[in-house]
Each structure stands twice: as structure tokens, then as C-alpha cells.
Amino acid sequence: MEIERVGKLSKNTITTEFDLETGEIKRQYAVVEIQRKQIPGGFFMAMQEGFTYLAKLDLTGEQLKVLFYIMGKLDFENYILLQQKEVAEALNMRQPHVSRAFVRLVEAGVIHEGPKVGKVKTYRLDPSFGWKGKGKNYVKEVNRLRLVRGGKHLSKKEN
């Protein structure tokens, strides 16, 4: 049995396959283009429990300002690749104040230091506060960090 396809294989078309011997329709199917919705301006998930933890840290206004900027520039899998000089210029702050804010956020466990890329330090936002990326990778990262912390979620730690 030979089959002939009628209809072009492009987005949003119906294709019909015929049996060339009998002329019967063997199968019909739709080819539909699936588009992911793009959210203008970016998107990440925030964790409510993490925000209640942040509220108890007594972060200064400058430290919160830096944290919010970091969250606004968050890359996939929570990576942060920002020069402190760039942050200082964007927020109209002095660079030493930005540096102190980064140190405080690392000490509090809000961000974690990563490897250097050239001369620039990388950081990662702890997933207890937010996540940008696939949900399955969020679960993997949370489980990895629980192992590192001895089974504790960051927001369950004592101040």
C-alpha cells in the first residue's frame, strides 16, 4: 500500500494521507505551531516564605535596593553576572556601598558566590527567595542545597 500526503507541512495546516490504491483517506492530522508566551520585561517566581525571612534580616535600604536590582537582572538558573561598578552606576550609589551590600547578602545566605568569569565574580540567588528557570531544575537545586545545609531550608534557619 502506497500513501500520498496532501497538504503542505507548515504551521497550522491539516494534512491528509490517502491510500493510492483505494483512494481512501488513511489518516488526517493537524500540524499546529506551539508558541511559548513571552512575558515582556522578564519573569521569575518569588517565594513568599523567603520574603518573610528577608523582612526579619534588618537589611538597610541600600542593601534592599541592591537586592531588588539583582532580582531584576536575574539570569536563568538564578545566575547573577553583574559588575559592582555597573550596579553602583545604575543605582546612583557609591561602589563601596554596593560592595558592602553584596557582602551582607552573601553573609545572610541570600546570594551565594560563584566562580569568576574573567575578572567578574558571579553569584546565584538562593532559590529560597526566587527562581528563574524550569521548575524541575528548581526542585533539583533546592534538594542540592538541602544536602549542603544538612536538610534545612534557608528560611528555617535562626537569625
C-alpha positions, 0 to 999 in steps of 0.5 A: 500500500502506497500513501500520498500526503496532501497538504503542505507541512507548515504551521497550522495546516491539516494534512491528509494521507490517502491510500493510492490504491483505494483512494481512501483517506488513511489518516488526517492530522493537524500540524499546529505551531506551539508558541511559548508566551513571552512575558515582556520585561522578564519573569521569575517566581518569588517565594513568599516564605523567603520574603518573610525571612528577608523582612526579619534580616534588618537589611538597610535600604541600600542593601534592599535596593541592591537586592531588588536590582539583582532580582531584576537582572536575574539570569536563568538558573538564578545566575547573577553576572553583574559588575559592582561598578555597573550596579553602583552606576545604575543605582546612583550609589557609591561602589563601596556601598554596593560592595558592602551590600553584596557582602551582607547578602552573601553573609545572610545566605541570600546570594551565594558566590560563584566562580569568576568569569574573567575578572567578574565574580558571579553569584546565584540567588538562593532559590529560597527567595526566587527562581528563574528557570524550569521548575524541575531544575528548581526542585533539583537545586533546592534538594542540592542545597538541602544536602549542603545545609544538612536538610534545612531550608534557608528560611528555617534557619535562626537569625 
